[in-house]
């Protein structure tokens, strides 16, 4: 058991509950895996995508990248033009954990996600479990994102959450460290099985 009782559990979404990966789309557009990886690592980079997560419009982000890499215009435009094809489905083992936590009635459940305001409605339509949270704080809507402290404080303040009584689950170690810095308890997600084990060790499940 933890020294401070956990009353609230906060989930990251992409990589924890939802399998999102640009490779699901770009494997249809490239015949060579190395060429695809080079494109994703040097053109449509995670840092570029995070600027859209933080509130830059998809049109603005796309236009900027096309200007920088005009030879890749069509491939760049597919990133958001065919964005739903990057969704691989729910991470079922984590959804089962969420289902059990919800059924227990012991915890307030929230989500804190880096996600574009323009693409998040697609996920909301596709994944019913997103309706189970008492609140979801979306970076694109707030014009801030993980790992910036103010983004975590938006969640804590809006829903009157005591940081020390909140457990934050994320697959990105950078975001885990940021949550710890604002006083939250954390689990660094690696797999649904590992998450279940750690929650059992904490006395949460």
N, C-alpha and C positions, 0 to 999 in steps of 0.2 A: 504493500500500500504506500501511497505517497504521503508526505508529511502534511501537505495542504490538500484538502478534499477537492476533487474535480467536479464541478457543477456544469461546465460548458465544454463542448467539443467542437472544434473548428476544423473543417476539412478544406484542403486545397482540392481543386477539381481535376484539371488536366494532369494526367500521369498518376493520379490517385484513384479517382472514380471514373474518369473518362479517358479512353485511349485515343489521344490525338497525336498524329505524327505526319508531317508533310511528306514523308516517304511513301505513304499510301497513295498519294496522288502522283508524285513525281516518278515512281516506278513505272507508271503508265506512259510517261513522257520521255524517259531515257531508256536506252538499251544497255548502257554501260553503268554499272553501279558506282564505279569510281568517279565518273563524270558527274553523276547525280550528286554524290556526296560533296564534290568540289563546288558545284553550283550552290548547294544549300549552305555550305560553310563559308562561302566567299561573296555570294550575291544576296540571296534571301536569308540573311543570317538571323540567328536568334535575337541579337541586339536590335536589328531593324524591326523585327516582328514585335518586340517589346515596346517599341515606340507607339505602335498602333494599340497595343494593350494599354498604354498609358494615356490614350486619348487622341492621338493623331489620327485623322480620318484615313480610311483605307485608300481613298482616291489620292490623297496627298502623299501617303507613303509609297504607293505604287508609282506615281508620277516622278517622285524623287529618284527612285531606283532605276526607272527606265531612262531618266536623264543621265544617270551615272553609268549604266550598262545598256546602251541602246541596242547592242547586238543580241541581247537576251529579252527583248521587249515581250514577246509572246509568252515565254516561260514565266516571266515576272507577273504578267497580268493574270496568268492562271492561278497564282497563289491565292488570291482572294476571289477571283472569278469562279474557281472550282473548289473553294474552301471546304464545302461539306464533304468532299471526297477524302479529306484528311482525317475524318472522324472514323475510328475503327470500332466503335461501340463502347459499351459499359465494361469496366473492369469488375467482373461479376463477383469475385471474392470480396472486394471492398464494399460493393453494394450489399452483400450479405451481412457484413459487419455493421454497416449503417442501419440495415433493417433491424438487427438485434438491438442496437443502441436505441433506436426509435421505439421499439416495442417495450423496452424496459421502463420507459417513462422517467428515467432518472436524470436525464441530461437535457440541457438546451443545446440545440444543434444549429450550427451556422456554417457558412462557406465563405472563404476569402480567396478570390481568384484573380490572377492576371489574365484578362480576357478583353478583347475588343468589344466595345458597346454595340458595334454593328453586327458582329457574328454571334454574340451570346444568345440572341433569340433563337437561332437555329438549334443550339444545344437544348434550350428550354423546351422546344417543341419535341425533341427527340428523346429526352431522358426524363421520365416521369418522376424519378427520385429527387430531381431538383426542386420539386414542389414540397418536399418533406422538411426543408430547412425553415427555421423561424426567420431567417434573413440571409441574403447573399450580398456581399459587398464586391462589386465588379470594378476592376481597375479603370477600364475605359470610361465608365460613368463618372468615377471619382476624379479622373485626371491625375491619378497617382497609382503606384503599384508597389508590390513587394520588390526589393527588400526595404523600401523607405519606411522609417518609423511612423510617419504620419498616416500611412495607409492602414497599419495595424491599429493605430489609435482611433481612426475613423470607425472601425468595427467595435472596439471596446467602448467608445463613448456613445455611439448611436444606440447600442443595445444594453448599455449599463452593465458591462461585463467586468468582473474583477479579474485582472490579468493573471494573478497567481492561481486562480481557480479554473483557468481555461487551459485545455490541452489542444495544441495545434499540430496538425498532421500535414506534412508536405514532403514531396519527393526531392526537392531542391535544397541541398544543404545550406546554401546561401540564405534562403528564406527561413530555414530553421534557426540559424544563428541570429537573424534579425528578430524573430519572435522571442527568443530567449532574452535578447537585449531589452525588450519592453516588458519582461517579467512573466511571459507565458511558459507553461510546461510544454514539452514537445515530444513528438515521435517522428524520426526521420524515416519516411516510408520507402521501403525497398520492394516489398511484395505484400499481397493480401495475407499470406500465411505469417510473415514476420510481423505485420501489423497486429494480427489477432493475438499472436504470442505476447507481444509487448503490452497490449491492452489487458490481457489476462494477468500478466505480472504486476501491472499497476492496480489491479482490482477493479478495472472499469468494465470488463466483460466477465 
